[in-house]
Amino acid sequence: MSYLLAEVVMGLEAYHCDFLSSVFMDLELGSDRMGQFFIPFEVSRMISMIVHGETVLCPN
């Protein structure tokens, strides 16, 4: 568990974006029946640019 937490911390330090939702969806851990969905990265980037006025970089 500590190894996984360290990976999350390093990921957040390296990329200031929501990389966990892409991992979650890649592993198909979401549940349509529970109403879980995630905003695509491009939409999140657009919202961030509107609010903060800067470009957000994150690997896909």
C-alpha positions as CSV (number, residue, x, y, z in Angstrom):
1,M,0.0,0.0,0.0
2,S,2.8,2.4,0.8
3,Y,4.3,1.7,-2.6
4,L,1.1,2.6,-4.4
5,L,0.7,5.8,-2.3
6,A,4.3,6.8,-3.2
7,E,3.5,6.3,-6.9
8,V,0.4,8.5,-6.6
9,V,2.4,11.2,-4.9
10,M,5.2,11.1,-7.5
11,G,2.6,11.2,-10.3
12,L,0.9,14.3,-8.8
13,E,4.3,16.0,-8.3
14,A,5.4,15.3,-11.9
15,Y,2.0,16.1,-13.6
16,H,-0.3,18.6,-12.1
17,C,-3.4,17.0,-13.5
18,D,-5.9,14.3,-12.8
19,F,-4.1,11.2,-14.0
20,L,-6.0,8.9,-11.6
21,S,-9.2,9.0,-13.6
22,S,-7.5,7.9,-16.8
23,V,-5.9,5.0,-14.9
24,F,-9.3,4.2,-13.3
25,M,-11.0,4.1,-16.7
26,D,-8.1,2.2,-18.4
27,L,-8.5,-0.5,-15.8
28,E,-12.3,-0.5,-16.4
29,L,-13.0,0.0,-12.7
30,G,-15.9,2.4,-13.3
31,S,-19.5,1.4,-12.8
32,D,-22.2,2.6,-15.2
33,R,-24.9,1.3,-12.9
34,M,-23.6,3.5,-10.1
35,G,-23.6,6.6,-12.4
36,Q,-19.8,6.9,-12.4
37,F,-18.3,8.9,-15.2
38,F,-15.3,11.1,-15.8
39,I,-14.8,14.2,-17.8
40,P,-12.4,13.7,-20.7
41,F,-9.1,15.4,-20.2
42,E,-9.6,17.8,-23.1
43,V,-12.8,19.2,-21.5
44,S,-11.0,19.5,-18.1
45,R,-8.1,21.3,-19.8
46,M,-10.6,23.7,-21.5
47,I,-12.3,24.5,-18.2
48,S,-8.9,25.0,-16.5
49,M,-7.9,27.4,-19.3
50,I,-11.1,29.4,-18.9
51,V,-10.8,29.6,-15.1
52,H,-7.0,30.0,-14.8
53,G,-6.0,31.3,-18.2
54,E,-3.0,28.9,-18.6
55,T,-2.3,25.7,-20.4
56,V,-2.4,22.5,-18.5
57,L,0.0,19.8,-19.6
58,C,-0.6,16.1,-18.9
59,P,0.4,13.0,-20.7
60,N,-2.4,10.8,-22.0
